[in-house]
């Protein structure tokens, strides 16, 4: 019996226009009536997610900043911030190579968009953004750094960031143009495990959906692990099941099928 469902947002629950499925509210209410926990697991920060899901803050759980910040029914149960040296080193590297870096914090998402394309991408994912000229002057608790490269970051940019931060940070490719840097040990998978332990829910009772590499650890902590048809090939290898695309609302379809809604 499924007792917990966790889903990524972009490329998974949301369609390519960033819309929630039309039946989302009805399915969510049906899950609540069955005492099934629902978890949003995203690279986005809580200060953005709480606006989109403000009607459900006391009922849902949120894995934010790829696992660096976790909220369960309105209560913060885990938070792990990056140290100042890591933040400064990342800012310096990004300035050197012309990458855009976002500081995802408790009070907002701070950035120095280097191009119109970077600003467009930020607009798609962050509704609490603040553009600043000097990121080193930001005074906030920073849980994640998100680095964007106009031409795609999977090869050159990701290698540079991994070389600098691997070993003392968790560096994850989170999209074609994005790399996320979190405190070491902070992943969606470890965050999901914390929620499972807190709620007394087993691996065999957990369902999860994802499409990109930052979702792999989460899928590994769920028996009913689904990769979207639009997912990265490595995600499909990690999942126990493959489903349809985000644009066809297959998260909702699988939930309704397995939970008899």
N, C-alpha and C positions, 0 to 999 in steps of 0.2 A: 504493500500500500504506500502510495506517495504521500509524504508529509511536508515536504519542502520543495519549492521550485525556485531556481535562480536563473536569471536571464541577463545576458549582455544587452546593451541598448542599440548602439549604432551598427548597422549591418545584420542585426539579429531581430530584436523586437520591433524596432522602428523601420519603416520603409526608407527608400533612398531619398525621399523628400522630408525625412525626419518626423513623420507622423506616427502616432500610436495607432494600433488597429482600431477600427470602429467599434468592435465588440469588447474592447479592453475592460471597460467598467463593468459590464455584465459578467464577464468571466471572472474578474477579480472578486466581485461580490459572491459569486458561486463558490469560489475557493475559500473565502472567509467563512461562509456558512458551513463548509466541510472541515473547518479547522486546519486548513492547509496553509502553511506559511509561504509568502511570496516575497522574493528578494530581487531588487534591482542591483546588478553588479556591473559597474561602469568605471571607465577611466575618468568620468566627469566628477567634479567636486560636489559635496553635499549642498553647498550654498546655491548651486544650480539645480540639482535634483529636487531639493525640497520645494522649489517653486513649481516645478512641473507636476509633482505628486502631492501637493499641499493638502488635498482632501483625504490622504491616506497615511499621513505621517505617524499616526498612533497605531496603525495596523500592519504596516510593512516594515521590512528591513532593507538597509542600503549598504552595499559594499562600494565605497567611493574611492576615487584616486587609485584604482586598481588594487585595493586592499589595504591601503595605508590608513584609511579612516572608515570605521564601521559603526553604523547606527541601527539599533534594534528597537522598533516601536517607540521612537523618540528619544531613546537613551543611547548616548555614546558609550560603546563598550570597548573600543580600541582606537587609538590614535598614535601614530608614529611619525614624527617630523624629521625632516632632513637637517643636517648641521650646516652652519654658515659657510664652512670651508667648501663643502660640496656645492652649495648654491653658487658661491663666487667662482669656483673653478669652471662650472658649467656656463655661467654667463660669459666668462673670459673666452672659453673655447668657441661658443656660439658667435661672439663678436668677431673672432678671428676668421671664421669660415663663412660668415654671413647667414647663419641659421637664426630663425626666430625661436625664442625660448619663452615659455609661460611658467610663472611661479604660481602653483595652485595651492591656495592657502585657506585658512579658516574664514577670512573675511572677504575674500575675492580672488580673482584670477588676474594676475599682473603680467603684462607682456610688453614687448618692444617690436611689434610687427615690422618686418623688414621690407615687405612688398604688399601690393594690393591682393595678390593671391594668398599670402599668409593671413591677411586681415579677413578675407572671405572665408577661409577655413576656420578661423577662430570664431567668426560669427555663426557658423553652423553648429558649433559644439558648446560654446560658452556664452551664457546670457548674463554673466556677472563680471564681465571683463573690465579691466582698467588699464589703459595704455599709459606707460610712464617712460620718461627719457632715461632715467637712471634706475635700473633694477636693483642695484646694490643698496639703494636707499629704502627699499620696501621693508616695512616693519609688520610682519605677520608670521604666523606659524605656517610653514610650508611643508605640505605632505607629499607633493609630487612635482617634478619638473617635466614639462612636455616640450619636446623639441621638434620643430617643423622645418622641412627643407623643400623649397619650391619644386625641384626636379626629381623628388623621390628620395627617401632616406634609407631604404632597405640595404643598400650596399655601402657606399663610402661613408655617409654620415653615421650610420649605425655602428660601423666598425670603429670609427674614431671615438664615439661615445662609450662603446663597450671597452675599448682599450684603456680609456681613462678611468672608468668607474667600476668595471667588473671587479668583484672581490670585496667591495665595501658598499655597493648599492645593487639593487635589482634593476637591471636594464632590460626593457622589453620593447620589441617592435610591436606597435599597436595599430598600425595602418600603413598604407603606401607612403605617406608623407610624414609619419609621426613615430617618434621614439619616446617612451616614458621612462623616467628614472625615479625610483622609489627607495625608501630605506630597505636595507638588506632584510629579506624574509617577508616583505610585504608583497603578497600576490592575492589575486582573487581566490585562489585555492586555499591558502592558509586562512583567509577571512571566512570563507565558506565553512571550513572545518571548525572555526571558532563558533559560528552560529549553530552548526550541527551539535557540537558538544554542549552549548548553552541550552539547547532545546531538547536534548536527549534523542536526537534523530540520527539514524544510521545511514551509511553509504547507500545501502539497498533501498532506502526510502527517499532518496534525493534525486531530483530531476534538474538538469542544467542545459542551457543553450548558449552557443557562442559561434563566432565566425573568424576570430583572429588570434594571433599567438598569445596575447595577454589573457586569453580565455582557457588555454590548455590546462593549467593547474586546476582551475575550477572544474573542468570536465573530468579530470582525473579523480576528483573527490565526489563523483556522482555516478551511480550505476546507470541511471537513465540519462546518459550524456548524449546530446544531439549537436552535430555540426550542421550548419545551414548549407544548402547546395552551393551558395555563393562564398563559402568559407575558404580560407587558405588551405592548401593541401595538407600541411602539417596538422591542422586542426581536425581535418577529416580522419587522419590516421589515429589521432588521440581519442576520438569519440567512439562510443559503442554503437551509435546509430547515426544515420544521415537523414536529414529531412529536406523539405523544399526551401524556397528562397524567402528572404525577409520581405520582399515585395508582394508575396502571396500570403502573408500572415501565417506562416507555418508554425510559429511558436504557439499561437492561439489554437491552431488545428490539433497539434500534438497534445496540448494541455486538455482540450475538450475530449479527445479520444481516450487518453490514459486516466483521466479523472471522472469520466462518465458525465460530462456536463452537456 
